[in-house]
Amino acid sequence: MTRVGDLLVKEPSSRTILTRKHVIDLDDFAVDEIEYVFSVTDAMKEIVGRDIKKAPSLRGKTIVTLFYQPSTRTRVSFEQAAKILNADVINVSEGSSSVAKGEALINTVETLQALAADVVIVRHPHAGVPNVLARNLERMGVINAGDGMHAHPTQALVDLYTLRNHMGSLAGKKIVIVGDILHSRVVRSNLWGLVKMGAEVTLCGPPAFLPLSEAFTQIGGGNAKNSQVRIETSLEVALDGADAVMALRVQSENHGRGGITNIREYIRLYQLDARRIQIAKPDAIIMHPGPVQEGIEVTTAVARGSQSVISEQVTNGVAVRMALLYLAIVRNEATQ
Ligand code: CP
């Protein structure tokens, strides 16, 4: 057992987690590492539920959020998570960093390291940026808060944690993800996690959103016939027997690079509405990583209905990110 704040958390069976400084994607997370993150998250959730939600775990540590794209839930939940654990938080955005004056991003981040920051949380429009930063920093940890269309590992951990809280083991569970698969970094990170946890995943959307289907089925092992990841263009077929349904935001701002031209047609065929969710299991949960465009991906009635766990995902985001900060800083230091 290990102490988190004033709580005890069960140790993982492997020591992988004890050396993690960076969180870039879930492809290199072992299953017991994900489960350990969830054990620490359970402890953090207890702290978040207190009247005075404060624990001293990160006192004296400095967290920097460095966001080159807009964000509400990821940036604010990281700030909230860091503050609950008593860290100091510095927020840097695109317009306020010296990148706007021509400085290379690596120089900006090395400057943050020289200013004694312990972890930088990076969101960037270009895939691979957090990975390159992590490889070039000697001391400071890097957490990927979303890079291009590549990955969003902390959102995927939030989604997996929410699923696990509702259905226990994900082994054999049918998870449908519907929407703008092409542009979604959330879906890519979720696929790694869901497949590792044993879920059967169906990706659904119009053909224009599914051009990488072979690469997706390969993540699920094997080919289109025997993979844990299935591709389906009919939402009605995809929803049959689903344990959970996750809608993704239609990223209209990216559709110059491929996508759909007729949003009304998308709504007609792919919107989650009261009629369609009845095709899934009666106790199926409805998810959305956000930001939600009610009336497009999902009707307001479904987004705010009894099966929706969308708000719960947001709330879980704080505890999951508290766990990740704790593991990246405190546990990592303890093993050096
Ligand atoms: N899910 C997500 O990344 O939301 P934000 O863009 O608001 O951070």
Residues whose N, C-alpha, C, O or C-beta is under 5 A from the ligand:
A	BS01	CP	P70 S71 T72 R73 T74 R75 Q155 P289 G290 P291
